[in-house]
């Protein structure tokens, strides 16, 4: 039987379960637009560049808000930050369901949803870490970070299933209600003020200079930039790419409805399988990296994923089931380095600056998560449009080049000498 947490008398398994469930509930709307992208492009007559903006603007909202919201967890209980973020995410998704009618209204509401995500993901990690003992973190934190991938998988599947019955407005309504439910899922937890940094003066909250001065920390953070660019461009566009490949002349007919849920190999379902595989790869990749050297192993992961990207876009003419399988493999390869990169940044964080380190890490990483989908859409438009295999090949090739650029910064991390992980893998 699990013993209660000696800090607060609350069974730790309830803290872990609630933290993971709260994160998943807030994420149902995160990739809803990507899952339904072909339908939105047809209904709103979007260009690829506009679709890229809408696919990435959520992460621009995240990147803009993260420095304040995540650093704030060094000053106030992260539970309060999470609840506010989940409420905002819920309202933004409900508003999308009610009033979104084209590019500009969708752009604003998706950006607000990104601010909500900034208040839930890394602050949610702090909610968990601040309420369990160090001995339990080795098992608990990977479960929480894996919940991000689980939430991503559900965010592809649930909106597609709901849209089949109630349209895309119904899908975003469900996403909004789920995020609001997360407020209660986290809100019951006992208060837990964070440990204060030594320089806890009023002006120190947004002083990120100690983080930027740490070469090992910044090595991991800059590697994370390349990882997030590739990962979120892939997640924003994979459904549209598979939809394109499924209807190519001569492609073996699997009959997946574009944006629909018909069949185990429908584009949205394939994206779901890929996110589930990514969840396992994130945990497994972090464990291997810890054993064999985090920075060096992560460089190998990034090179492998980048090489896959360089060829993946040119494979649209393959039999669709084979292409779908490769998409799932690629989804796993991208995620191998995710947890290792964030763990490395947290391990090397300056004393008392864990929240500030996560803030910088999030700002840079999710800034790239915004630019990745947008850059992908721009390349598609410039290279011939989404009906051109050449355009898809060049766009995915761009992801490979960006992925390779993440390898050199990790040299700074490889030169560092730091001990065992103070916080287990985070993605």
C-alpha positions as a Markdown table, in Angstrom:
| # | Residue | x | y | z |
|---|---|---|---|---|
| 1 | Unk | 0.0 | 0.0 | 0.0 |
| 2 | Unk | 1.3 | 3.4 | -0.9 |
| 3 | Unk | 2.2 | 5.5 | 2.1 |
| 4 | Unk | 1.1 | 9.1 | 2.4 |
| 5 | Unk | 3.4 | 11.9 | 1.4 |
| 6 | Unk | 5.1 | 13.0 | 4.6 |
| 7 | Unk | 5.0 | 16.6 | 3.5 |
| 8 | Unk | 1.3 | 17.0 | 3.4 |
| 9 | Unk | -0.3 | 13.7 | 4.4 |
| 10 | Unk | -1.7 | 13.2 | 0.9 |
| 11 | Unk | -1.1 | 9.9 | -0.8 |
| 12 | Unk | 1.5 | 10.6 | -3.5 |
| 13 | Unk | -0.2 | 8.4 | -6.1 |
| 14 | Unk | -3.1 | 10.8 | -6.0 |
| 15 | Unk | -0.8 | 13.8 | -6.5 |
| 16 | Unk | 0.8 | 12.0 | -9.5 |
| 17 | Unk | -2.5 | 10.8 | -11.0 |
| 18 | Unk | -4.2 | 14.3 | -10.6 |
| 19 | Unk | -1.2 | 16.1 | -12.1 |
| 20 | Unk | -1.1 | 13.8 | -15.2 |
| 21 | Unk | -4.9 | 13.8 | -15.7 |
| 22 | Unk | -4.9 | 17.6 | -15.4 |
| 23 | Unk | -2.3 | 18.0 | -18.1 |
| 24 | Unk | -4.1 | 15.6 | -20.5 |
| 25 | Unk | -7.4 | 17.4 | -20.0 |
| 26 | Unk | -5.9 | 20.8 | -20.9 |
| 27 | Unk | -4.3 | 19.4 | -24.0 |
| 28 | Unk | -7.3 | 18.1 | -25.9 |
| 29 | Unk | -7.5 | 21.3 | -27.9 |
| 30 | Unk | -3.8 | 21.7 | -28.6 |
| 31 | Unk | -3.6 | 19.8 | -31.8 |
| 32 | Unk | -7.3 | 19.9 | -32.7 |
| 33 | Unk | -6.6 | 22.4 | -35.4 |
| 34 | Unk | -3.9 | 20.2 | -36.9 |
| 35 | Unk | -6.1 | 17.1 | -36.7 |
| 36 | Unk | -8.8 | 18.9 | -38.6 |
| 37 | Unk | -6.5 | 21.0 | -40.9 |
| 38 | Unk | -7.8 | 19.7 | -44.3 |
| 39 | Unk | -11.4 | 20.7 | -43.3 |
| 40 | Unk | -10.4 | 24.1 | -42.2 |
| 41 | Unk | -8.3 | 24.8 | -45.3 |
| 42 | Unk | -11.3 | 23.9 | -47.5 |
| 43 | Unk | -13.9 | 25.7 | -45.4 |
| 44 | Unk | -11.9 | 28.9 | -44.9 |
| 45 | Unk | -10.0 | 28.8 | -48.1 |
| 46 | Unk | -6.6 | 29.1 | -46.3 |
| 47 | Unk | -3.3 | 29.3 | -48.0 |
| 48 | Unk | -0.5 | 27.1 | -46.7 |
| 49 | Unk | 1.1 | 30.1 | -45.1 |
| 50 | Unk | -2.1 | 31.0 | -43.3 |
| 51 | Unk | -2.4 | 27.4 | -42.2 |
| 52 | Unk | 1.1 | 27.6 | -40.9 |
| 53 | Unk | 0.3 | 30.7 | -38.9 |
| 54 | Unk | -2.7 | 29.0 | -37.3 |
| 55 | Unk | -0.8 | 25.8 | -36.7 |
| 56 | Unk | 2.0 | 27.6 | -34.9 |
| 57 | Unk | 0.4 | 30.7 | -33.3 |
| 58 | Unk | -0.7 | 28.6 | -30.2 |
| 59 | Unk | 3.0 | 28.1 | -29.5 |
| 60 | Unk | 3.8 | 31.7 | -30.1 |
| 61 | Unk | 1.3 | 32.5 | -27.3 |
| 62 | Unk | 3.0 | 29.9 | -25.2 |
| 63 | Unk | 6.5 | 31.3 | -25.8 |
| 64 | Unk | 5.4 | 34.8 | -25.1 |
| 65 | Unk | 3.7 | 34.0 | -21.8 |
| 66 | Unk | 6.1 | 31.2 | -20.5 |
| 67 | Unk | 8.9 | 33.5 | -19.2 |
| 68 | Unk | 6.5 | 35.1 | -16.8 |
| 69 | Unk | 4.2 | 32.2 | -15.9 |
| 70 | Unk | 6.9 | 29.6 | -15.5 |
| 71 | Unk | 9.3 | 31.9 | -13.6 |
| 72 | Unk | 6.4 | 32.9 | -11.4 |
| 73 | Unk | 6.5 | 29.3 | -10.0 |
| 74 | Unk | 9.7 | 30.4 | -8.2 |
| 75 | Unk | 7.6 | 32.8 | -6.2 |
| 76 | Unk | 4.0 | 31.5 | -5.8 |
| 77 | Unk | 2.4 | 28.1 | -5.6 |
| 78 | Unk | 2.5 | 26.6 | -9.1 |
| 79 | Unk | -1.0 | 25.2 | -8.5 |
| 80 | Unk | -2.5 | 28.7 | -8.7 |
| 81 | Unk | -0.6 | 29.3 | -12.0 |
| 82 | Unk | -1.9 | 26.0 | -13.4 |
| 83 | Unk | -5.5 | 26.7 | -12.5 |
| 84 | Unk | -5.4 | 30.1 | -14.1 |
| 85 | Unk | -3.8 | 28.6 | -17.3 |
| 86 | Unk | -6.4 | 25.8 | -17.5 |
| 87 | Unk | -9.2 | 28.3 | -17.1 |
| 88 | Unk | -7.9 | 30.5 | -19.9 |
| 89 | Unk | -7.3 | 27.5 | -22.2 |
| 90 | Unk | -10.9 | 26.4 | -21.6 |
| 91 | Unk | -12.4 | 29.8 | -22.3 |
| 92 | Unk | -10.3 | 30.2 | -25.5 |
| 93 | Unk | -11.4 | 26.8 | -26.9 |
| 94 | Unk | -15.0 | 27.5 | -26.1 |
| 95 | Unk | -14.8 | 30.9 | -27.8 |
| 96 | Unk | -13.2 | 29.3 | -30.8 |
| 97 | Unk | -16.2 | 26.9 | -31.0 |
| 98 | Unk | -18.6 | 29.8 | -30.7 |
| 99 | Unk | -17.2 | 32.7 | -32.8 |
| 100 | Unk | -14.2 | 31.6 | -35.0 |
| 101 | Unk | -15.2 | 32.2 | -38.6 |
| 102 | Unk | -11.9 | 32.6 | -40.4 |
| 103 | Unk | -8.2 | 33.3 | -40.3 |
| 104 | Unk | -8.1 | 36.4 | -38.0 |
| 105 | Unk | -10.5 | 35.3 | -35.3 |
| 106 | Unk | -8.9 | 31.9 | -35.2 |
| 107 | Unk | -5.4 | 33.4 | -34.9 |
| 108 | Unk | -6.4 | 35.5 | -31.8 |
| 109 | Unk | -8.1 | 32.6 | -30.1 |
| 110 | Unk | -5.4 | 30.1 | -30.8 |
| 111 | Unk | -2.8 | 32.5 | -29.4 |
| 112 | Unk | -4.9 | 32.8 | -26.2 |
| 113 | Unk | -5.1 | 29.0 | -25.9 |
| 114 | Unk | -1.3 | 29.0 | -26.1 |
| 115 | Unk | -1.0 | 31.4 | -23.2 |
| 116 | Unk | -3.2 | 28.9 | -21.3 |
| 117 | Unk | -0.9 | 26.0 | -22.2 |
| 118 | Unk | 2.1 | 28.1 | -20.9 |
| 119 | Unk | 0.3 | 28.2 | -17.6 |
| 120 | Unk | -0.2 | 24.4 | -17.4 |
| 121 | Unk | 2.7 | 22.5 | -18.9 |
| 122 | Unk | 5.9 | 23.5 | -17.0 |
| 123 | Unk | 3.9 | 24.9 | -14.0 |
| 124 | Unk | 2.2 | 21.5 | -13.9 |
| 125 | Unk | 5.7 | 19.9 | -13.6 |
| 126 | Unk | 6.3 | 22.2 | -10.6 |
| 127 | Unk | 2.9 | 21.3 | -9.1 |
| 128 | Unk | 4.1 | 17.7 | -9.1 |
| 129 | Unk | 7.8 | 18.2 | -8.1 |
| 130 | Unk | 6.9 | 20.5 | -5.2 |
| 131 | Unk | 4.5 | 18.0 | -3.6 |
| 132 | Unk | 6.4 | 14.7 | -3.7 |
| 133 | Unk | 9.6 | 13.6 | -2.1 |
| 134 | Unk | 12.8 | 13.4 | -4.1 |
| 135 | Unk | 12.8 | 9.6 | -3.9 |
| 136 | Unk | 9.5 | 9.5 | -5.8 |
| 137 | Unk | 10.4 | 11.8 | -8.6 |
| 138 | Unk | 12.4 | 9.3 | -10.5 |
| 139 | Unk | 9.2 | 7.4 | -11.3 |
| 140 | Unk | 6.6 | 10.2 | -11.1 |
| 141 | Unk | 8.1 | 12.9 | -13.4 |
| 142 | Unk | 8.5 | 10.7 | -16.4 |
| 143 | Unk | 4.9 | 9.8 | -16.1 |
| 144 | Unk | 3.9 | 13.4 | -16.1 |
| 145 | Unk | 6.1 | 14.3 | -19.1 |
| 146 | Unk | 4.8 | 11.2 | -20.9 |
| 147 | Unk | 1.4 | 12.6 | -20.3 |
| 148 | Unk | 2.3 | 15.5 | -22.7 |
| 149 | Unk | 2.6 | 12.9 | -25.5 |
| 150 | Unk | -0.5 | 11.1 | -24.3 |
| 151 | Unk | -2.3 | 14.4 | -24.4 |
| 152 | Unk | -1.0 | 15.1 | -27.9 |
| 153 | Unk | -2.3 | 11.7 | -29.1 |
| 154 | Unk | -5.7 | 12.3 | -27.6 |
| 155 | Unk | -5.6 | 15.8 | -29.1 |
| 156 | Unk | -5.5 | 14.3 | -32.6 |
| 157 | Unk | -8.0 | 11.6 | -32.0 |
| 158 | Unk | -10.8 | 13.1 | -29.8 |
| 159 | Unk | -11.4 | 16.2 | -32.0 |
| 160 | Unk | -11.6 | 14.0 | -35.1 |
| 161 | Unk | -14.1 | 11.6 | -33.5 |
| 162 | Unk | -16.3 | 14.5 | -32.1 |
| 163 | Unk | -16.1 | 16.3 | -35.4 |
| 164 | Unk | -17.6 | 13.3 | -37.2 |
| 165 | Unk | -20.7 | 13.7 | -35.0 |
| 166 | Unk | -20.9 | 17.4 | -34.2 |
| 167 | Unk | -18.5 | 19.2 | -36.6 |
| 168 | Unk | -15.4 | 21.1 | -35.6 |
| 169 | Unk | -17.3 | 23.5 | -33.4 |
| 170 | Unk | -18.4 | 20.5 | -31.3 |
| 171 | Unk | -14.8 | 19.3 | -31.2 |
| 172 | Unk | -13.6 | 22.6 | -29.7 |
| 173 | Unk | -16.5 | 22.7 | -27.3 |
| 174 | Unk | -15.3 | 19.4 | -25.9 |
| 175 | Unk | -11.8 | 20.7 | -25.7 |
| 176 | Unk | -12.9 | 23.8 | -23.8 |
| 177 | Unk | -15.0 | 21.8 | -21.3 |
| 178 | Unk | -12.1 | 19.4 | -20.7 |
| 179 | Unk | -9.7 | 22.2 | -19.9 |
| 180 | Unk | -12.1 | 23.7 | -17.4 |
| 181 | Unk | -12.5 | 20.3 | -15.7 |
| 182 | Unk | -8.7 | 20.4 | -15.2 |
| 183 | Unk | -9.1 | 23.4 | -12.8 |
| 184 | Unk | -11.0 | 21.1 | -10.4 |
| 185 | Unk | -8.6 | 18.2 | -10.9 |
| 186 | Unk | -5.7 | 20.3 | -9.8 |
| 187 | Unk | -7.5 | 22.6 | -7.4 |
| 188 | Unk | -8.1 | 20.1 | -4.6 |
| 189 | Unk | -4.3 | 19.7 | -3.9 |
| 190 | Unk | -2.9 | 21.2 | -0.7 |
| 191 | Unk | -1.0 | 24.5 | -1.0 |
| 192 | Unk | 2.8 | 24.2 | -1.4 |
| 193 | Unk | 4.8 | 27.4 | -1.6 |
| 194 | Unk | 8.0 | 27.0 | -3.7 |
| 195 | Unk | 11.5 | 27.2 | -2.3 |
| 196 | Unk | 12.7 | 30.8 | -2.7 |
| 197 | Unk | 15.9 | 31.6 | -4.6 |
| 198 | Unk | 18.6 | 33.3 | -2.7 |
| 199 | Unk | 18.2 | 36.6 | -4.6 |
| 200 | Unk | 14.4 | 36.8 | -4.0 |
| 201 | Unk | 14.2 | 40.6 | -4.4 |
| 202 | Unk | 11.3 | 41.9 | -6.5 |
| 203 | Unk | 13.4 | 42.6 | -9.5 |
| 204 | Unk | 14.9 | 39.1 | -9.6 |
| 205 | Unk | 11.8 | 37.3 | -11.0 |
| 206 | Unk | 12.6 | 38.0 | -14.6 |
| 207 | Unk | 16.3 | 38.2 | -14.3 |
| 208 | Unk | 17.4 | 35.4 | -16.6 |
| 209 | Unk | 21.1 | 36.4 | -16.8 |
| 210 | Unk | 22.3 | 33.5 | -14.6 |
| 211 | Unk | 20.5 | 31.1 | -16.9 |
| 212 | Unk | 22.0 | 32.6 | -20.1 |
| 213 | Unk | 25.4 | 32.6 | -18.4 |
| 214 | Unk | 25.4 | 28.9 | -17.9 |
| 215 | Unk | 27.0 | 27.3 | -21.0 |
| 216 | Unk | 25.8 | 23.8 | -20.3 |
| 217 | Unk | 22.2 | 24.9 | -19.7 |
| 218 | Unk | 22.2 | 27.0 | -22.9 |
| 219 | Unk | 23.7 | 24.1 | -24.8 |
| 220 | Unk | 20.6 | 22.0 | -24.0 |
| 221 | Unk | 18.3 | 24.9 | -24.5 |
| 222 | Unk | 19.6 | 25.6 | -28.0 |
| 223 | Unk | 19.4 | 21.9 | -28.9 |
| 224 | Unk | 15.8 | 22.1 | -27.7 |
| 225 | Unk | 15.1 | 24.9 | -30.2 |
| 226 | Unk | 16.0 | 22.6 | -33.1 |
| 227 | Unk | 14.1 | 19.7 | -31.6 |
| 228 | Unk | 10.9 | 21.8 | -31.1 |
| 229 | Unk | 11.0 | 23.3 | -34.6 |
| 230 | Unk | 11.1 | 19.9 | -36.1 |
| 231 | Unk | 8.6 | 18.2 | -33.7 |
| 232 | Unk | 5.9 | 20.8 | -33.9 |
| 233 | Unk | 6.2 | 21.4 | -37.7 |
| 234 | Unk | 5.8 | 17.6 | -38.0 |
| 235 | Unk | 2.7 | 17.5 | -35.7 |
| 236 | Unk | 1.1 | 20.5 | -37.4 |
| 237 | Unk | 1.4 | 19.1 | -40.9 |
| 238 | Unk | 1.5 | 15.3 | -40.7 |
| 239 | Unk | -2.3 | 14.9 | -41.1 |
| 240 | Unk | -2.3 | 17.1 | -44.2 |
| 241 | Unk | 0.7 | 15.3 | -45.7 |
| 242 | Unk | -0.8 | 11.8 | -45.2 |
| 243 | Unk | -4.1 | 13.1 | -46.7 |
| 244 | Unk | -2.2 | 14.3 | -49.7 |
| 245 | Unk | -0.4 | 10.9 | -50.1 |
| 246 | Unk | -3.6 | 8.9 | -49.6 |
| 247 | Unk | -5.2 | 10.4 | -52.7 |
| 248 | Unk | -2.2 | 10.4 | -55.0 |
| 249 | Unk | -3.0 | 8.8 | -58.4 |
| 250 | Unk | -2.0 | 5.2 | -58.3 |
| 251 | Unk | -1.7 | 5.1 | -54.4 |
| 252 | Unk | -3.2 | 1.9 | -53.0 |
| 253 | Unk | -6.7 | 2.7 | -51.8 |
| 254 | Unk | -7.1 | 2.6 | -48.1 |
| 255 | Unk | -10.1 | 4.9 | -48.2 |
| 256 | Unk | -9.2 | 7.2 | -45.3 |
| 257 | Unk | -11.5 | 10.2 | -45.1 |
| 258 | Unk | -9.5 | 13.3 | -45.1 |
| 259 | Unk | -9.7 | 14.6 | -41.5 |
| 260 | Unk | -12.1 | 11.7 | -40.7 |
| 261 | Unk | -11.8 | 8.8 | -38.4 |
| 262 | Unk | -12.5 | 6.0 | -40.8 |
| 263 | Unk | -10.0 | 3.1 | -40.5 |
| 264 | Unk | -7.0 | 2.4 | -38.4 |
| 265 | Unk | -4.8 | 4.2 | -41.0 |
| 266 | Unk | -6.8 | 7.4 | -41.5 |
| 267 | Unk | -4.4 | 10.4 | -41.2 |
| 268 | Unk | -5.6 | 11.6 | -37.9 |
| 269 | Unk | -5.5 | 8.1 | -36.4 |
| 270 | Unk | -1.9 | 7.6 | -37.7 |
| 271 | Unk | -1.0 | 10.9 | -36.0 |
| 272 | Unk | -2.5 | 9.5 | -32.8 |
| 273 | Unk | -0.5 | 6.2 | -33.1 |
| 274 | Unk | 2.7 | 8.3 | -33.7 |
| 275 | Unk | 2.1 | 10.4 | -30.6 |
| 276 | Unk | 1.6 | 7.3 | -28.5 |
| 277 | Unk | 4.9 | 5.8 | -29.8 |
| 278 | Unk | 6.5 | 9.1 | -29.1 |
| 279 | Unk | 5.5 | 8.9 | -25.5 |
| 280 | Unk | 7.4 | 5.6 | -25.0 |
| 281 | Unk | 10.4 | 6.9 | -27.0 |
| 282 | Unk | 10.6 | 10.0 | -24.8 |
| 283 | Unk | 10.9 | 7.9 | -21.6 |
| 284 | Unk | 13.1 | 5.2 | -23.2 |
| 285 | Unk | 15.4 | 7.7 | -24.9 |
| 286 | Unk | 15.9 | 9.6 | -21.6 |
| 287 | Unk | 16.9 | 6.5 | -19.8 |
| 288 | Unk | 19.4 | 5.4 | -22.4 |
| 289 | Unk | 20.9 | 8.9 | -22.5 |
| 290 | Unk | 21.3 | 9.0 | -18.7 |
| 291 | Unk | 23.2 | 5.7 | -18.9 |
| 292 | Unk | 25.5 | 6.4 | -21.9 |
| 293 | Unk | 26.0 | 10.2 | -21.6 |
| 294 | Unk | 23.1 | 12.6 | -22.0 |
| 295 | Unk | 24.6 | 15.2 | -24.4 |
| 296 | Unk | 26.4 | 12.7 | -26.7 |
| 297 | Unk | 23.5 | 10.3 | -26.9 |
| 298 | Unk | 21.2 | 13.2 | -27.6 |
| 299 | Unk | 23.4 | 14.3 | -30.5 |
| 300 | Unk | 23.0 | 10.8 | -32.0 |
| 301 | Unk | 19.2 | 11.0 | -31.6 |
| 302 | Unk | 19.0 | 14.4 | -33.3 |
| 303 | Unk | 21.1 | 13.2 | -36.3 |
| 304 | Unk | 18.9 | 10.1 | -36.8 |
| 305 | Unk | 15.7 | 12.2 | -36.7 |
| 306 | Unk | 17.2 | 14.8 | -39.0 |
| 307 | Unk | 18.2 | 12.2 | -41.6 |
| 308 | Unk | 14.7 | 10.8 | -41.5 |
| 309 | Unk | 13.3 | 14.2 | -42.2 |
| 310 | Unk | 15.6 | 14.8 | -45.2 |
| 311 | Unk | 14.0 | 11.8 | -47.0 |
| 312 | Unk | 10.5 | 11.5 | -45.5 |
| 313 | Unk | 8.8 | 14.2 | -47.6 |
| 314 | Unk | 9.9 | 12.5 | -50.9 |
| 315 | Unk | 8.2 | 9.2 | -49.9 |
| 316 | Unk | 4.6 | 10.3 | -50.6 |
| 317 | Unk | 4.4 | 7.9 | -53.5 |
| 318 | Unk | 5.0 | 4.8 | -51.4 |
| 319 | Unk | 2.1 | 2.5 | -50.7 |
| 320 | Unk | 0.0 | 4.3 | -48.2 |
| 321 | Unk | 0.2 | 1.7 | -45.4 |
| 322 | Unk | 4.0 | 1.7 | -45.6 |
| 323 | Unk | 4.1 | 5.5 | -45.5 |
| 324 | Unk | 1.8 | 5.5 | -42.5 |
| 325 | Unk | 4.2 | 3.1 | -40.7 |
| 326 | Unk | 7.2 | 5.3 | -41.5 |
| 327 | Unk | 5.3 | 8.4 | -40.2 |
| 328 | Unk | 4.8 | 6.5 | -36.9 |
| 329 | Unk | 8.5 | 5.6 | -36.8 |
| 330 | Unk | 9.5 | 9.2 | -37.6 |
| 331 | Unk | 7.2 | 10.4 | -34.8 |
| 332 | Unk | 9.2 | 8.2 | -32.4 |
| 333 | Unk | 12.6 | 9.3 | -33.6 |
| 334 | Unk | 11.8 | 13.0 | -33.1 |
| 335 | Unk | 10.8 | 12.4 | -29.5 |
| 336 | Unk | 13.9 | 10.4 | -28.5 |
| 337 | Unk | 15.7 | 13.5 | -27.4 |
| 338 | Unk | 12.9 | 15.5 | -25.9 |
| 339 | Unk | 13.1 | 14.4 | -22.2 |
| 340 | Unk | 16.9 | 14.2 | -22.3 |
| 341 | Unk | 17.2 | 17.8 | -23.5 |
| 342 | Unk | 14.9 | 19.2 | -20.8 |
| 343 | Unk | 16.5 | 17.1 | -18.0 |
| 344 | Unk | 19.9 | 18.3 | -19.0 |
| 345 | Unk | 18.8 | 21.9 | -18.8 |
| 346 | Unk | 17.2 | 21.4 | -15.3 |
| 347 | Unk | 20.3 | 19.5 | -14.1 |
| 348 | Unk | 22.6 | 22.4 | -15.0 |
| 349 | Unk | 20.2 | 25.1 | -13.8 |
| 350 | Unk | 21.8 | 27.8 | -11.6 |
| 351 | Unk | 21.0 | 27.4 | -7.9 |
| 352 | Unk | 17.5 | 28.6 | -7.0 |
| 353 | Unk | 16.7 | 29.2 | -10.7 |
| 354 | Unk | 14.8 | 26.0 | -11.7 |
| 355 | Unk | 11.7 | 28.0 | -12.6 |
| 356 | Unk | 13.7 | 30.6 | -14.5 |
| 357 | Unk | 15.6 | 27.9 | -16.3 |
| 358 | Unk | 12.4 | 26.2 | -17.4 |
| 359 | Unk | 11.1 | 29.6 | -18.4 |
| 360 | Unk | 14.0 | 30.3 | -20.8 |
| 361 | Unk | 13.9 | 26.7 | -22.0 |
| 362 | Unk | 10.2 | 27.1 | -22.8 |
| 363 | Unk | 10.6 | 30.6 | -24.4 |
| 364 | Unk | 13.2 | 29.4 | -26.8 |
| 365 | Unk | 11.7 | 26.0 | -27.5 |
| 366 | Unk | 8.1 | 27.0 | -28.0 |
| 367 | Unk | 9.2 | 30.1 | -30.0 |
| 368 | Unk | 10.7 | 27.5 | -32.3 |
| 369 | Unk | 7.4 | 25.5 | -32.1 |
| 370 | Unk | 5.6 | 28.5 | -33.5 |
| 371 | Unk | 8.2 | 29.1 | -36.3 |
| 372 | Unk | 8.3 | 25.5 | -37.4 |
| 373 | Unk | 4.7 | 25.1 | -38.6 |
| 374 | Unk | 4.8 | 28.6 | -40.1 |
| 375 | Unk | 8.1 | 28.1 | -41.9 |
| 376 | Unk | 6.8 | 24.7 | -43.2 |
| 377 | Unk | 3.7 | 26.4 | -44.7 |
| 378 | Unk | 5.8 | 29.2 | -46.3 |
| 379 | Unk | 8.1 | 26.6 | -47.9 |
| 380 | Unk | 5.1 | 24.7 | -49.2 |
| 381 | Unk | 3.7 | 27.8 | -50.9 |
| 382 | Unk | 7.1 | 28.9 | -52.3 |
| 383 | Unk | 7.9 | 25.4 | -53.6 |
| 384 | Unk | 4.7 | 24.7 | -55.5 |
| 385 | Unk | 1.8 | 24.2 | -53.0 |
| 386 | Unk | 0.4 | 21.3 | -51.1 |
| 387 | Unk | -0.5 | 19.3 | -54.2 |
| 388 | Unk | 3.2 | 19.0 | -55.2 |
| 389 | Unk | 5.4 | 16.2 | -53.9 |
| 390 | Unk | 8.4 | 18.3 | -54.6 |
| 391 | Unk | 7.1 | 21.0 | -52.2 |
| 392 | Unk | 6.5 | 18.4 | -49.5 |
| 393 | Unk | 10.0 | 17.0 | -50.0 |
| 394 | Unk | 11.6 | 20.4 | -49.7 |
| 395 | Unk | 9.5 | 21.3 | -46.6 |
| 396 | Unk | 10.4 | 18.2 | -44.7 |
| 397 | Unk | 14.0 | 18.6 | -45.9 |
| 398 | Unk | 14.0 | 22.0 | -44.2 |
| 399 | Unk | 13.1 | 20.2 | -40.9 |
| 400 | Unk | 16.1 | 18.0 | -41.4 |
| 401 | Unk | 18.5 | 20.9 | -41.8 |
| 402 | Unk | 17.1 | 22.6 | -38.7 |
| 403 | Unk | 17.5 | 19.4 | -36.8 |
| 404 | Unk | 21.1 | 19.1 | -37.7 |
| 405 | Unk | 21.7 | 22.6 | -36.5 |
| 406 | Unk | 20.8 | 21.5 | -33.0 |
| 407 | Unk | 23.7 | 19.2 | -32.7 |
| 408 | Unk | 26.7 | 21.7 | -32.4 |
| 409 | Unk | 25.3 | 23.6 | -29.3 |
| 410 | Unk | 25.3 | 20.3 | -27.3 |
| 411 | Unk | 29.1 | 20.4 | -27.4 |
| 412 | Unk | 28.8 | 23.0 | -24.6 |
| 413 | Unk | 26.8 | 20.5 | -22.6 |
| 414 | Unk | 29.3 | 17.6 | -23.3 |
| 415 | Unk | 32.1 | 19.6 | -21.7 |
| 416 | Unk | 30.2 | 20.1 | -18.5 |
| 417 | Unk | 30.7 | 18.0 | -15.4 |
| 418 | Unk | 27.5 | 17.6 | -13.5 |
| 419 | Unk | 26.2 | 14.9 | -11.2 |
| 420 | Unk | 23.2 | 12.7 | -11.3 |
| 421 | Unk | 19.8 | 14.1 | -12.2 |
| 422 | Unk | 18.2 | 16.2 | -9.6 |
| 423 | Unk | 15.0 | 16.1 | -11.5 |
| 424 | Unk | 14.1 | 13.1 | -13.7 |
| 425 | Unk | 13.3 | 13.3 | -17.4 |
| 426 | Unk | 11.0 | 16.1 | -18.6 |
| 427 | Unk | 10.0 | 16.6 | -22.2 |
